[in-house]
Amino acid sequence: MPGSYLGLVNYADADTVRAWQEQSTEFVIIDVRTVDEFREDGHAPGAVIRSYYRGEKRAENINFLRAITSRFDAGQRLLLLCASGTRATQAAWELGEKQGFSDVYVFPGGYEGADKKGYMRGDGWKAAGLPVIFPLGEPDERENPNQ
C-alpha cells in the first residue's frame, strides 16, 4: 500500500453527500469500523457495517474484500466511512486497485474527524452535522457505572 493516498482515492465531503441526498443519487454508506465502534459511537443512518480490521490488534480482515464484492457491483457508488478516514481510505484504495471498483469515495476525516499526514483532512461526519444514529442511546444518556 502507498504511504500517501492523496490523489489515489476519491473523497466526498459533507456538501457532496448533501447534494447526493438532495438529488436522490443512489449511494451506499459502508462503515468500515469495528462492530463495537459502530454500536457504541453511533453511525450514519442506513450504513452497512463491514469491518476493515478484525479484533483488537487491528489485523486486516481478509474477508473484507470478499464481503464487499459479493454484495456490491464494481460500478455502484459507495461511500466509505471509518473513525478518522484512515481505514476507509485504505479500503477504498484496495477496492479500486484490487477489485476494479470505480465509484468509491471516502468521507474526509471519517466519522470522528482527523488530520493525518498522507490522508485527506476533515472535521468528520458528526462535526459536519450529518445525521447520526446512536443504537445504545445518546452518549450522555447512557448509564455510567464509574460515576
N, C-alpha and C positions, 0 to 999 in steps of 0.2 A: 504494500500500500504506500501511496505517496506521503511525504512529510507534510505537504500543504495541499489542500483540496480546492483552494480558491481558483476559480476558472475551470474546475473539473466537474463540479456538480451545479445544479440549478437551485436557486433559492427563491422562496415565495414569502414575502413579508406580510404583515397584518393587512396592509392596504390591498395587496394582491388577493389574499384569502377573502376579504370582504367583497371585492369585485367579483370573484368567482361565485360567491354565495348570491350576490345581487343579480348576476347574470344567469343563475341556475346552472353554472358549469358543473358537470359531474366530476367529482374527485373523491378519493378515499383517504381518510387520515389513518395512517398506520403509526401507532405509538410503539417505539422500539425499546422502551424502558422495561424494567422488570415488572412482574405482576404486582409485587408489593408496592413499588413506586406508583403504579397506575391506580391502585386502590387507595393508598394512604395519602398521596399528594394530590389526587384529583386528576381529571383528564378532560380532553376535548369531547364534546358530545358526539356520539356516533363513531368514535375512534375504535379501531380494531387493534387489539394488543398482540404483538408478535415480537417477543424479546430478542434483541440482537445478542445480548450476553446471556449466559446461564449461570446460576449460582452466585455465591458471594464473592468468588475470586475473579469475577468478570471475565470468565473464559468465553471465547466466541461460541455462539450457539451454532453448531454445524448444521442444524436443521432449519435455520432462519431462511436461507435462500430457497430451500425446497418448499417451505411453508408459504412463502410469497408467490413463487412461480406456480404452485399448484392451485392457488386461489385467484390470482390476478393475471390479466393479459399484459404482455410486454408493452403495449401501446396505451394502456389505461393510465389515467392521471392519478399519481399517488403523491401524497404529502406526508413526509416522514417527520416524526417529532420524538425527541427524547428530552432529557432534563436540561442539557446545555447546548445541544447541537452536535456534539462530538460523535456519538454513536449513530445518530441519524445521517450525518454526513458520510461516515464510513460505510454505512449500509447502502446509501444512495449510490455511492461510487461503485460498490460491488454489484448492485443490481444493474447498473449501466454497463460496466466493464465485463462482468462475467456472465450476465444473463440477457443482455441486449435490451433492457428496459429503456425507453426513450423519453418518457414524460414523468420523471420523478423529481420532486422538489423537496427541499429541506426548509423548515421554518428557522430563520436565523435566531440564534440564542436559545433554541429549544423551548421547552415548557417553562423553565425557571429563569432563563436569561444567562448569558455568559459572554466573555470576551477572551478568547483563547487564540494564541498565535497559530496561524495556518487555517483558521476557520472563520466563517463569516460572523462578525459580532452582531449581537442583537439583544434586545431587552427581554425577550421571551413572550410566550403566548399569554400568560397571565397578566403581565405588565401592560401588554397591548390592549387589554380589555376584551379579549376574545372570550367566548363562553367556556365555562368550566363546570364540570360535574364532580361533586365530592361524594362518592358512594358511602363513605363512612361518616358523613356529616361534615359540616364546616369545621376546619381545624380548631377554631376557638370554642366550638361547642362540644368537642369530644371530651370524654371523661379522662382526666389525667391522674393516674394513680400516684404520681410523685408529688402532688400538692397536699 
